[in-house]
Amino acid sequence: MTAQKILGKVLFGSCMVLLSGCFRPAIPISGGPVYPIDVFFENQSPDRPYSELEWVELSKEEVLNEQQKKNSERMLFRGNNAQTKELLTAQLILKAQKLGADALMNVQYKYYTTATTEGYLLRGMAIEYRGE
């Protein structure tokens, strides 16, 4: 190898090392939303003693709009996206906090659709931690 080729490879390698230090992923990596109270989804439970307060829920049913009915075989434009689910979960948490809950457990989200309507049900058990 000639000195020029070696120098070219060294410069290329150095540039790659420098540029890799500036790399940031296009999608930020996070552990998900952080809520003011603990949230345990189906098949999860707190690791400390608790008392159940009551079930809290949100539900809504709407008639499909023309865009949603347009291609009924593929059901395009139906359902809630992840951001909407997070907002609904935040609303559920507010309801639980009004009851004095420290956490929500067994949180369940169900979405359904028919030929003319769509809807969802989000519910969870509001709980209060015991000081044992």
C-alpha positions as CSV (number, residue, x, y, z in Angstrom):
1,M,0.0,0.0,0.0
2,T,1.2,3.5,-0.7
3,A,1.4,6.1,1.9
4,Q,-1.3,8.1,0.2
5,K,-3.8,5.2,0.5
6,I,-2.9,4.6,4.1
7,L,-3.3,8.3,4.9
8,G,-6.7,8.3,3.0
9,K,-7.9,5.4,5.1
10,V,-6.8,7.0,8.3
11,L,-8.5,10.3,7.5
12,F,-11.7,8.4,6.5
13,G,-11.7,6.4,9.7
14,S,-11.0,9.6,11.8
15,C,-13.9,11.4,10.1
16,M,-16.3,8.4,10.8
17,V,-15.3,8.4,14.5
18,L,-15.9,12.2,14.8
19,L,-19.2,12.0,13.0
20,S,-20.5,9.1,15.0
21,G,-20.1,11.2,18.2
22,C,-22.6,13.7,16.7
23,F,-25.2,11.0,15.9
24,R,-28.6,11.3,17.4
25,P,-31.4,8.8,16.7
26,A,-34.3,10.2,14.6
27,I,-36.7,8.8,17.2
28,P,-36.0,9.8,20.8
29,I,-35.7,6.8,23.0
30,S,-37.8,6.9,26.1
31,G,-39.4,4.6,28.6
32,G,-42.9,5.9,27.7
33,P,-45.0,8.6,29.3
34,V,-44.5,9.5,33.0
35,Y,-47.8,9.9,34.9
36,P,-48.4,11.6,38.3
37,I,-49.6,8.3,39.7
38,D,-48.5,4.7,39.1
39,V,-50.2,3.0,36.2
40,F,-50.3,-0.8,36.0
41,F,-51.8,-2.4,32.9
42,E,-53.4,-5.8,32.6
43,N,-51.5,-8.6,34.3
44,Q,-49.4,-6.1,36.3
45,S,-49.8,-5.2,40.0
46,P,-48.1,-3.1,42.5
47,D,-45.5,-4.6,44.8
48,R,-46.8,-2.9,47.9
49,P,-50.1,-3.3,49.9
50,Y,-53.1,-1.4,48.5
51,S,-56.8,-1.0,48.9
52,E,-59.2,-0.9,46.0
53,L,-61.3,2.3,45.7
54,E,-63.4,1.8,42.6
55,W,-63.4,1.3,38.9
56,V,-63.0,4.4,36.8
57,E,-63.7,4.4,33.1
58,L,-63.9,6.5,29.9
59,S,-66.0,5.4,26.9
60,K,-67.2,6.9,23.7
61,E,-69.0,5.7,20.6
62,E,-69.2,7.7,17.4
63,V,-70.8,7.3,14.0
64,L,-68.2,6.7,11.3
65,N,-67.5,9.6,8.9
66,E,-67.5,9.3,5.2
67,Q,-63.7,8.9,5.0
68,Q,-63.8,6.0,7.5
69,K,-66.6,4.3,5.5
70,K,-64.9,4.8,2.1
71,N,-62.7,1.6,2.1
72,S,-64.5,-0.6,4.6
73,E,-62.5,-3.8,3.7
74,R,-59.3,-2.3,5.0
75,M,-60.8,-0.2,7.8
76,L,-58.5,2.8,7.0
77,F,-58.7,5.8,9.3
78,R,-60.3,4.0,12.2
79,G,-59.1,3.7,15.7
80,N,-57.0,5.8,18.1
81,N,-53.3,6.4,17.6
82,A,-50.8,6.1,20.4
83,Q,-50.9,9.8,21.2
84,T,-54.7,9.7,21.6
85,K,-54.4,6.6,23.9
86,E,-51.9,8.5,26.1
87,L,-54.3,11.5,26.3
88,L,-57.2,9.1,27.2
89,T,-55.0,7.5,29.9
90,A,-54.2,10.9,31.3
91,Q,-57.9,11.7,31.5
92,L,-58.5,8.4,33.3
93,I,-55.7,9.3,35.7
94,L,-57.4,12.6,36.5
95,K,-60.6,10.8,37.4
96,A,-58.7,8.5,39.7
97,Q,-56.8,11.3,41.3
98,K,-60.2,13.0,42.2
99,L,-61.0,9.9,44.2
100,G,-57.7,10.1,46.0
101,A,-56.0,7.3,44.2
102,D,-52.3,6.6,44.4
103,A,-52.3,4.3,41.4
104,L,-54.4,2.7,38.7
105,M,-54.2,-1.0,38.2
106,N,-55.6,-3.5,35.7
107,V,-55.9,-0.7,33.1
108,Q,-57.6,-2.0,30.0
109,Y,-58.1,-0.4,26.6
110,K,-60.7,-1.9,24.2
111,Y,-61.5,-0.5,20.8
112,Y,-64.4,-1.8,18.7
113,T,-65.8,-1.0,15.3
114,T,-68.9,-1.9,13.3
115,A,-70.1,-1.1,9.8
116,T,-71.5,2.2,11.1
117,T,-69.8,3.1,14.4
118,E,-66.5,2.9,16.3
119,G,-65.8,3.3,20.0
120,Y,-63.5,2.6,22.9
121,L,-63.6,1.7,26.5
122,L,-60.7,2.5,28.8
123,R,-61.0,1.5,32.4
124,G,-58.9,0.8,35.5
125,M,-59.2,0.1,39.2
126,A,-58.3,3.1,41.3
127,I,-56.2,2.0,44.3
128,E,-54.8,3.6,47.4
129,Y,-51.5,2.5,48.9
130,R,-51.6,1.3,52.5
131,G,-48.9,2.5,54.9
132,E,-47.9,-1.0,56.1
